[in-house]
Amino acid sequence: MRYLLLILPSIAAIWTPFYNSVEPRLFGVPFFYWFLLALVPVSSVFIYLFARLDRP
């Protein structure tokens, strides 16, 4: 179950048809770019949660 925390952000980054669009724009930046930039801190949170759950 806790490995799902690592798999979800990876699938979100690899599954290109999900975010391969221009709209919606955020401050003029196409969705493709701001989604990937937002995925970096989100992935960090998932990795942190995995590390906390992995402790004995």
trRosetta pair geometry for C-beta under 8 A, 3 or more apart (Angstrom, degrees):
i j d omega theta_ij theta_ji phi_ij phi_ji
1 4 5.8 -40 -171 8 41 117
2 5 5.7 -28 -175 9 56 116
2 50 5.8 126 168 -133 98 74
2 53 4.6 -167 -124 112 134 138
2 54 6.5 166 139 -68 152 76
3 6 5.6 -51 -164 36 55 108
3 7 6.2 51 141 -21 77 108
3 50 7.7 69 -102 -133 33 120
4 7 5.4 -57 -139 40 39 111
4 8 6.1 47 163 -31 71 102
5 8 6.6 -42 -141 21 22 111
5 46 4.8 177 176 -172 85 90
5 47 7.7 160 137 -77 106 28
5 49 5.5 -134 -153 90 148 110
5 50 4.4 -175 93 -70 133 97
5 53 7.4 134 0 29 154 141
6 9 7.3 -66 -164 38 32 96
6 10 6.6 26 150 -15 65 119
6 46 6.7 155 -86 140 39 113
6 47 6.9 67 -102 -96 83 68
6 50 5.6 48 -52 -86 93 159
7 10 5.6 -69 -153 42 35 114
7 11 6.1 33 157 -21 74 107
8 11 6.0 -55 -145 35 28 107
8 12 6.4 28 157 -19 63 107
8 46 6.6 -146 65 -132 106 152
9 12 5.4 -53 -146 37 36 115
9 13 6.4 31 157 -17 68 106
9 39 6.3 141 -157 -173 97 97
9 42 6.3 170 -109 112 119 95
9 43 4.0 136 177 -104 158 87
9 46 5.1 -173 -22 37 127 156
10 13 6.0 -59 -150 38 30 105
10 14 6.1 17 157 -12 66 114
11 14 5.9 -61 -137 43 30 104
11 15 5.7 25 167 -20 69 115
12 15 6.4 -53 -130 36 20 106
12 18 7.0 -97 -148 87 59 155
12 19 8.0 60 177 -25 76 127
12 39 6.1 -172 113 -127 121 127
13 36 7.0 85 -128 -125 87 83
13 39 5.8 145 -80 153 95 155
13 43 7.6 11 -41 -72 129 137
15 18 4.6 49 116 -6 106 121
15 19 7.8 99 97 5 77 88
16 19 6.9 -86 -156 53 40 78
16 20 5.2 49 159 -51 81 116
17 20 5.5 -49 -121 20 31 121
19 31 6.2 -146 -166 135 82 100
19 32 5.8 128 142 -114 92 54
19 35 4.5 -143 -147 91 139 161
19 36 7.2 150 123 -48 154 80
20 32 6.3 39 -124 -99 37 109
21 30 7.7 -157 115 -180 49 101
21 31 5.3 6 84 60 83 134
21 32 6.7 173 57 -52 36 87
22 25 7.0 -9 155 -67 74 92
22 30 4.5 -66 -144 -135 63 114
22 31 6.4 118 161 20 13 92
22 32 7.0 -28 -92 -8 42 104
23 30 7.7 -58 -52 -143 29 75
23 31 6.3 14 107 -20 15 123
24 31 5.7 87 53 -73 50 114
25 28 5.8 7 169 -122 127 15
25 29 6.3 146 -162 62 79 37
25 30 6.0 -44 -105 -97 83 37
25 31 6.9 -95 -81 -42 39 71
26 29 5.4 -31 68 58 76 95
26 31 7.5 98 -6 -92 95 56
26 34 4.7 -153 45 133 127 180
29 33 5.3 -101 174 79 104 120
29 34 4.7 108 109 -48 122 111
30 33 5.4 85 68 12 80 99
30 34 7.3 -180 88 3 37 91
31 34 6.3 -69 -136 48 30 95
31 35 5.5 33 168 -26 70 114
32 35 6.4 -62 -148 32 15 109
32 36 6.9 6 158 -9 54 110
33 36 6.2 -64 -154 38 30 105
33 37 6.3 23 155 -14 67 111
34 37 5.4 -54 -141 43 38 112
34 38 6.0 39 157 -20 69 107
35 38 5.8 -57 -145 39 28 108
35 39 6.3 36 152 -30 62 106
36 39 5.4 -48 -147 26 33 119
36 40 7.5 48 153 -32 58 90
37 40 6.2 -37 -166 7 37 114
38 41 7.0 -58 -166 40 44 95
38 42 6.3 39 145 -15 72 117
39 42 5.4 -63 -143 47 38 115
39 43 5.8 43 158 -26 72 106
40 43 6.0 -55 -147 33 23 110
40 44 6.7 26 152 -20 59 105
41 44 5.2 -50 -149 32 39 117
41 45 6.6 43 153 -21 67 98
42 45 5.8 -51 -155 31 34 112
42 46 6.7 33 148 -16 64 104
43 46 5.5 -53 -149 37 37 113
43 47 6.3 36 152 -19 68 104
44 47 5.7 -53 -146 37 32 110
44 48 6.3 35 153 -20 64 105
45 48 5.6 -53 -148 36 32 113
45 49 6.4 32 154 -18 65 105
46 49 5.7 -53 -147 37 31 111
46 50 6.4 35 152 -21 63 105
47 50 5.5 -51 -148 35 33 114
47 51 6.4 34 153 -20 64 105
48 51 5.7 -55 -150 36 31 111
48 52 6.4 29 153 -17 65 106
49 52 5.7 -54 -147 37 33 111
49 53 6.2 26 156 -13 66 109
50 53 5.9 -61 -146 42 29 106
50 54 6.0 30 155 -27 65 113
51 54 5.6 -56 -141 33 29 115
51 55 7.4 45 156 -37 58 90
52 55 6.4 -39 -164 3 33 112
